[in-house]
């Protein structure tokens, strides 16, 4: 996955610097003002406008953030491969646990969106998936409850049929009928 971070005019001058100088410049720029960084560059023979420097530093930060997030995603993918291996030995996480994990990822991408809107374009559809998973989890709970209701109704219907049979059994005394009714409905004998 690659996010497109646009380069701006002025980037070419700084991009021609040796990679180690670019790293040094980025580090220097982190702890100093733009004007101090411009002086630092001029002392090294690099002439560039304040705006171009600001744009280059911003682009560099965005690229570094993108690389960190992509490394994090790759690390997560490796972790998932290891998890899959362990699932053979242990049960997989619940759907609820996965939804929680997805929420965390969405929040990380949304936070990164402050630096680069491309992350927001990724976070949006992911949030849709989280909401869909939540909707399905609610639906699953509704089905479980409905299955319980059906089981209760079936048990009550069986009890009613058994009770009807006891009532119609002419060979039983009133006491025997009462005893059987208690057994059918699970009532304690006193």
Residue pairs with C-beta under 8 A, 6 or more apart in sequence:
1 70
1 73
2 70
3 66
3 116
3 118
3 119
3 122
4 118
5 59
5 62
5 63
5 66
5 116
5 118
6 59
7 15
7 59
8 52
8 55
8 56
8 59
9 52
9 55
10 48
10 49
10 51
10 52
10 53
10 55
10 56
11 52
11 55
11 56
11 59
13 46
13 48
13 52
14 22
14 25
14 46
14 48
14 52
14 53
14 56
15 22
15 56
17 25
17 46
21 44
22 60
25 37
25 40
25 41
26 57
26 60
26 61
26 64
28 37
28 40
29 37
29 53
29 57
29 60
32 40
34 50
34 53
34 54
34 57
35 50
37 53
37 57
38 48
38 50
38 53
41 47
41 48
41 53
48 56
61 115
62 115
62 116
65 112
65 115
65 116
66 116
66 118
69 108
69 109
69 112
69 119
72 108
76 105
83 92
93 101
95 133
95 137
95 140
96 137
98 133
99 130
99 133
99 134
99 137
102 126
102 129
102 130
102 133
103 130
105 126
106 123
106 126
106 127
106 130
109 119
109 120
109 122
109 123
109 126
110 119
110 120
110 123
112 119
113 119
113 120
113 123
159 184
159 185
162 184
163 181
163 184
163 185
166 172
166 177
166 180
166 181
166 184
167 177
169 177
172 180
179 189
181 187
182 188
182 189
